[in-house]
Amino acid sequence: MKPLDRLYEHNTKGNLWIYILSLLKEGKMHAWNIQTVIEKKFGFKPGRITAYRVLYRLEEQKLVKSETQERRRVYQITDKGQKQLVLAKQFYQEIVKKI
């Protein structure tokens, strides 16, 4: 794999949690819709199962919470998740400044 390809992979699918938290910051979302919205907004398509696994992990870490609405699970970001998103953005901004 070429260096730029590896960078792209690690900063998209490899850090899917950042994109999911970013979407949930805008409002509640059904899990089944996240993959499609990520593809439209960010230009890459995560695997369907991958998005679910990341959501479950984020919920375990209390970065998102879910509730059932009309027989579907809806996710929203928590205060803790918003703080982590801010820290992630600051991290990327610092990296960009340094390079």
N, C-alpha and C positions, 0 to 999 in steps of 0.2 A: 504494500500500500504506500502511495506517495505521501510525503509529509503533509501537504495541504489537505489531502483526502482524510488523513488521520485526524488532523486538527478539526476539520468539518464534522467528522463522525463523533468525536469526543465532545464537541460543543453543541451538538444537536441531540441526537439520540442518546448519547452518553450522559447528558445532563437534562434529560426530559423534564425533570421536576421543576426546573426554572421556568420552562414554557407553560407547564400546567399551572403553576402558581400565578404566573402572569395573566393567564386567561381567567382564572378564578377571581383575580383581583377586580376584574371588570364585572363580575356577577356570577351567580350560581349556574351550574352547568351539569347536564347529564353526562355520565361517563362515556356512553356510546357516541356522543357528539364530539368529544375532545380531539380524537384523531383527525377528523375532517377539518375542524377549525384550525388546528395546528398546521395542517397542510396548506390551507388557504392563507393564513396570516403570516406564517414563518417560512413557508416554502420547502418543507420536508415532511415526509410521511412516516410517523412512527408505527410500529406494529400494533395491532389492536390489543393483543394480550399484554404487550409491554406497557401501554398506557394504563391498563387496569392494575398491573402489578405495581407501578409507580404510585398510583392513587392509593392503593391499599397501604403501601409503605408510608406515604405522606400522612395518612390517617392514623397509623400506628404511632407516628412521631408527633401527632397533634398539630400538624401544619395545615391540615384540612379537616373538615368534618362533613358528615353526610347525613341525609335524612331521606326517607322514602316519600315520594310524591307521585300519586297516580301509578303505583306499582313499580316505579323506577327510582333508582338511587340518584340523588342530586347532591353535588359536592359544592362546598364553598370554602374559601380561604379563612383561616383563623388569624387572630392577631399575631400569634407566634409565626405563622406562615408568612405574613406580611413583613415581619421583621427579617426573616431569613431571605426573602426576596430582595429587600433593600440591601442587605449585606452582600448578596450575590452580585447585584448591580455595581456596588462599590468595588468589589473585587475585580470585576471586568474593567471598570473605568481605570483602576490603578494599573492593571496590566497594560492597557492600551497606552496610558501615559508613559510607562517605562519602555515600551518597545517603539 
